[in-house]
Amino acid sequence: MLLVIDCGNTNTGFAVFDGDNCIGKWRTSTNANRTADEYAVWLTQLLALKSLGLSDINSIIIANVVPETEFNLQHLCEQYFCLQPMVVGDKDLNLGIDIHIDEPSELGADRIVNAIGANDLYKGPLIVIDFGTATTFDITESDGSYAGGLIVPGINLSLEALYNAASRLPRITIEPQPKSKTSKNTYSIIGKSTKTAMRSGIFWGYIGLIEGIIERVKAEYKVPMQTVATGGLAPVFAGSTSAIEHVDQDITLHGLVLIHKRNSL
């Protein structure tokens, strides 16, 4: 069985695959101080819930954008699984696609894995949006090659910046505004309190950002493009704009499984 590890800036995901079948997937907060021992105890308990043990894992692949966690994740693989993991970013790893940017070595593992997974499922050209700590827009060509993208601050970073910079503004969570009293089919955009004004401004401002970027990318390419969204907040935004055509929370996992297959033949 294959253990997939996706280490992001905010959360780290673990998933076990038997072929293409996902047996289980779990998330924990990303913490550079979490030791290999702590990971092992946590994983042992979760695997046991699926009637699995550490010895059932015979291969591991890692995508990691947090260098500070690299040592402990590597140590976890070597000490507790007795395996050397595949690591996205290693020079000898076959990604199976061309990368058409100025400095391919600078491309985050999560972005390239998302592009690979999305292109296999939906076929390019694509705009792949990942709502994470940062919100990324990644572009794939019709042949699946990676063409570049955009990076903007994630919605939660924007909320924290607003809260920290303005002493009288409260901390809020992101959510669509309540239904308008005058229409059952639309959201109210005008806030009636400080909190609802903030929620409305952040939410609809971000919708405007999403729609504006997608429109400009499509105008630049001048060919039909599908839009695929992933990440925790993808369903929140996708429900309020037709610019997002597909929501798929497993794109990253699918991309990692594909890369593992390509390098296990």
Protein Blocks (a to p, Z undefined) as FASTA:
>chain_A
ZZdddddfkbccddddehjacfbdcdddddfklcfklmmmmmmmmmmmnopafklpgbdc
dddfbfklmmmmmmmmmmmnopacddehiaklcehpacddfblmlpcfklmmmmmmmmmm
nopadddddddfbdcdddddfkopafbdcddddfklmmmmmmmmmmkbccdddddddddf
kbckbccfbdcbfklmmmmmmmmmmmmmmmmmmmmmmmmnopacddddedjklmmmmmmc
ckbmbdcfklmmmmmmmmmmmmmZZ
